[in-house]
Amino acid sequence: MMLLRLVLVLTFLAVPLLSYGQKAKTIDELAKMYDASRCKTCHAEIYAQWEKSHHARPLMGVKGGLMLTPLALKKGEKGSTAFSEDSPGKMTIKNYPCFKCHLPQAVTSAEDSVAVELTEALLAKDAAKVGKLQITCIVCHHDKAIIHKRELGAPEKGVLYGKRDIPVHMDSTFKTVKKSAIFKDSVFCGQCHGLGPNLEFDQAFQCANLYGSYLHNYVSGGGTQSCQDCHMKNGDHLLAPNWNDDKASSELLAKAITLDVQTLGYEWLQKAGTLIPKVVVNTKITTSAGHRIPDG
């Protein structure tokens, strides 16, 4: 069985990743560079969970929507943004600030031509092409695995990171797994599920503040659970909620939010012979989540 797995892994790697330092010029090249489909050979259950997650469709939004379309619209066109240009050919990686979290590998590993191709795909509503760009295993288990780079250095070539050291890893590209200092900590998730305002861009904008809410409200109030404790129980890589699954999302929210409603109905005697029906409604919403709801 082990020999069969090795053969399968090597088969998946017949076309190697682009060499380190070389940037992708097309969507297909970037997708191939971060392709993790070979991971399912040994991690089938985890891979199946990831495939249903929003990490597998970070540019698709909810219900198949192409969430970055406003950036692709012509400058001045209704619905366009401050990052839009007057033609697709002028688009660059910097025109897509959402890449910071929704496709971080594009910031480090893609030429501006990828932004041009993505813009054309968004305008053409080519969901198949846009869907090739994903937050794969390599993004989390390599690129984002180290945040204290001045102290620990950048992620090592040929190394994946996880909860423990694995000296021999059955992969011809990532031959070793090293323990990450942050994999069990919420700060790992906070790299993307952020603090709120993005002030480093030429056009600052407000975005997800889950991690900020977690720190300033939940932890400061005595909360002890991490993001992983709630969203990755038993190593679940679906990282619920999956907003495309209405039933499961509703059930999860029902567990996190309690709504108490009390009503009092009466008749107000405004003057003799005049009764006006009245109702008093008191509502109390309590959340047990580690962050504000809703948020990005």
C-alpha positions in Angstrom: 0.0 0.0 0.0 2.8 2.4 0.9 4.5 1.7 -2.4 1.3 2.4 -4.3 0.9 5.7 -2.5 4.5 6.6 -3.5 3.9 5.8 -7.1 0.7 7.9 -7.2 2.4 10.9 -5.5 5.3 10.8 -8.0 2.7 10.5 -10.9 1.0 13.7 -9.6 4.4 15.4 -9.6 5.3 14.5 -13.2 4.9 18.2 -14.0 7.0 20.0 -11.4 6.2 23.2 -9.7 7.7 26.4 -11.2 11.1 26.9 -9.8 11.5 29.1 -6.8 11.8 32.8 -7.7 10.1 32.4 -11.1 6.7 34.1 -11.2 3.6 32.8 -12.9 2.5 34.6 -16.1 -0.9 33.0 -16.5 -3.7 31.8 -14.3 -2.9 28.2 -15.3 0.7 28.6 -14.3 -0.2 30.1 -10.9 -2.8 27.3 -10.3 -0.2 24.6 -11.2 2.4 26.2 -9.0 0.1 25.9 -6.0 -1.7 22.7 -7.0 -2.3 20.4 -4.1 -4.4 17.8 -5.7 -1.7 15.2 -5.0 -2.3 15.7 -1.2 -5.6 13.7 -1.4 -3.6 10.6 -2.2 -2.7 10.3 1.5 -5.1 12.8 3.1 -8.4 12.0 1.3 -10.8 13.0 4.1 -9.1 16.3 4.8 -8.9 17.1 1.1 -12.6 16.3 0.6 -13.4 18.7 3.5 -11.2 21.4 2.0 -12.9 21.0 -1.4 -16.3 22.0 0.2 -14.7 25.0 2.0 -14.5 28.6 1.0 -10.7 28.3 0.9 -11.3 26.2 -2.3 -13.2 29.1 -3.9 -11.7 32.3 -2.4 -12.6 34.4 -5.4 -16.1 33.0 -5.9 -17.9 34.5 -3.0 -21.2 32.8 -2.0 -23.4 30.8 -4.3 -20.9 31.0 -7.1 -20.7 34.8 -7.3 -17.6 36.3 -8.8 -16.9 38.6 -5.9 -14.0 40.6 -7.5 -16.1 41.7 -10.5 -16.4 45.4 -9.2 -12.6 45.7 -9.4 -12.7 44.5 -13.0 -15.3 47.0 -14.1 -14.2 50.0 -16.2 -13.2 53.0 -14.1 -16.3 55.3 -13.7 -18.7 52.5 -14.7 -21.5 51.9 -12.2 -20.3 49.6 -9.5 -16.6 50.1 -10.2 -14.1 50.9 -7.5 -11.1 53.2 -6.9 -8.9 50.3 -8.0 -10.6 49.9 -11.3 -8.9 50.9 -14.6 -10.2 52.1 -17.9 -9.2 48.9 -19.7 -8.3 45.3 -18.6 -4.8 45.6 -20.0 -3.9 48.2 -17.4 -4.7 46.0 -14.4 -1.9 44.9 -12.2 -1.6 42.8 -9.0 -1.8 46.0 -7.0 -5.2 46.7 -8.5 -6.5 43.7 -6.6 -5.9 44.5 -2.9 -8.2 41.6 -2.0 -5.4 39.3 -3.1 -3.8 40.1 0.3 -6.0 37.5 1.8 -8.1 35.9 -0.9 -5.1 34.9 -3.0 -1.9 35.8 -1.2 0.2 33.7 -3.6 -0.6 36.1 -6.4 1.1 38.9 -4.4 4.4 37.0 -4.2 4.3 34.6 -7.2 2.4 36.2 -10.1 3.2 38.7 -12.8 0.8 41.5 -13.6 -0.3 39.5 -16.7 -2.3 37.2 -14.3 -4.3 40.3 -13.1 -5.0 41.2 -16.7 -6.2 37.6 -17.5 -8.3 37.5 -14.3 -9.9 40.9 -15.2 -10.9 39.5 -18.6 -12.2 36.3 -17.0 -14.4 38.3 -14.5 -15.8 40.5 -17.3 -16.6 37.4 -19.4 -18.1 35.7 -16.3 -15.8 32.8 -16.8 -16.3 31.1 -13.5 -14.3 28.0 -14.5 -11.1 30.0 -15.1 -11.6 32.2 -11.9 -12.3 29.0 -9.9 -8.8 27.7 -10.7 -7.4 30.1 -8.2 -7.6 28.6 -4.7 -6.2 28.8 -1.2 -4.6 25.4 -1.3 -2.7 23.3 1.2 0.6 24.8 0.1 -0.6 28.4 0.9 -1.4 27.5 4.5 1.1 24.8 5.2 4.0 26.7 3.6 3.6 30.3 2.6 1.6 31.4 5.8 3.2 29.0 8.2 5.7 31.4 9.7 4.9 35.0 10.7 7.9 35.9 12.8 10.3 35.9 9.8 12.9 38.2 11.4 13.4 35.6 14.1 12.6 32.3 12.4 13.3 33.1 8.8 11.1 32.6 5.8 9.4 29.2 5.1 12.1 26.8 3.9 12.2 25.5 0.4 10.9 22.0 0.2 9.3 22.0 3.6 5.7 22.0 4.7 4.6 23.0 8.2 2.2 21.4 10.6 1.5 20.5 14.2 4.5 18.2 14.5 7.8 17.3 12.9 7.7 14.6 10.2 11.3 14.0 9.0 10.2 11.9 5.9 7.2 13.2 4.0 6.1 11.2 0.9 6.3 14.0 -1.6 9.1 14.7 -4.1 8.8 18.5 -3.7 8.0 18.9 0.0 10.1 16.1 1.5 9.9 17.2 5.2 7.2 18.6 7.5 8.3 20.8 10.4 6.4 21.9 13.4 4.9 25.4 13.1 4.9 27.6 16.2 1.5 29.1 15.3 -0.6 26.4 13.8 -2.7 26.0 16.9 -3.0 29.7 17.6 -5.6 32.2 16.4 -2.9 34.5 15.1 -2.4 32.0 12.3 -6.0 32.6 11.1 -5.7 36.3 11.9 -3.2 36.8 9.1 -6.2 36.9 6.7 -9.3 37.1 8.9 -8.0 40.4 10.1 -8.0 43.4 12.3 -10.3 45.6 10.1 -9.0 48.6 8.2 -6.4 48.0 5.5 -4.4 51.3 5.8 -1.3 50.2 3.8 -2.9 50.6 0.4 -3.0 53.9 -1.6 -6.8 53.7 -1.2 -7.5 52.5 2.3 -10.5 50.3 2.9 -12.4 48.5 5.6 -12.4 44.7 5.5 -12.8 41.6 7.7 -12.3 42.3 11.4 -13.0 38.8 12.9 -9.5 38.6 14.5 -9.8 42.1 15.9 -13.2 41.3 17.3 -11.8 38.1 18.8 -9.0 39.9 20.5 -10.8 43.0 21.7 -14.1 41.5 22.7 -13.8 37.7 23.3 -10.2 37.4 24.7 -10.4 40.6 26.7 -13.6 39.3 28.2 -12.0 36.1 29.4 -12.5 33.8 26.3 -10.0 31.0 26.0 -11.0 29.2 22.8 -8.9 29.6 19.6 -10.3 29.9 16.1 -9.1 26.3 15.6 -11.0 25.0 18.7 -14.3 26.1 17.2 -13.8 25.9 13.4 -11.5 23.0 13.1 -12.7 20.5 15.7 -10.9 17.1 15.2 -8.9 18.7 12.3 -12.0 19.5 10.2 -10.7 21.4 7.1 -14.2 22.5 6.0 -13.6 25.4 8.4 -17.4 25.9 8.8 -19.5 27.7 8.1 -19.9 26.9 4.4 -22.2 29.7 3.5 -23.3 27.8 0.4 -24.9 25.3 2.7 -28.0 27.1 4.1 -29.1 24.4 6.4 -25.8 23.8 8.1 -25.1 27.5 8.3 -28.4 28.1 10.0 -27.8 25.3 12.5 -24.3 26.7 13.3 -25.7 30.2 13.9 -28.5 28.9 16.0 -25.9 27.3 18.3 -24.0 30.6 18.6 -26.8 33.1 18.8 -29.7 33.1 21.3 -32.7 35.4 20.7 -35.1 36.0 23.7 -38.3 37.9 22.9 -40.8 39.0 25.5 -44.1 40.7 24.6 -46.8 42.5 26.5 -50.1 43.3 24.9 -52.6 45.8 26.4 -55.1 48.4 25.5 -54.4 52.1 26.3 -57.4 54.1 27.4 -56.6 57.4 25.7 -60.0 58.9 26.7 -63.4 57.7 27.7 -64.6 55.2 25.1 -61.3 55.1 23.2 -59.1 52.1 23.6 -56.0 51.9 21.5 -54.3 48.5 21.2 -50.6 48.5 22.2 -47.8 46.0 22.4 -44.4 46.2 24.1 -41.7 44.0 22.6 -38.4 43.4 24.5 -35.6 41.5 22.7 -32.3 40.3 23.9 -29.7 38.8 21.6 -26.9 36.9 23.1 -23.9 35.4 21.3 -21.5 32.8 22.5 -19.3 33.1 19.4 -15.7 34.3 19.7 -16.3 37.3 17.4 -19.0 39.6 16.1 -21.6 38.2 13.7 -21.8 38.9 10.9 -18.4 39.6 9.5 -16.2 38.7 6.6 
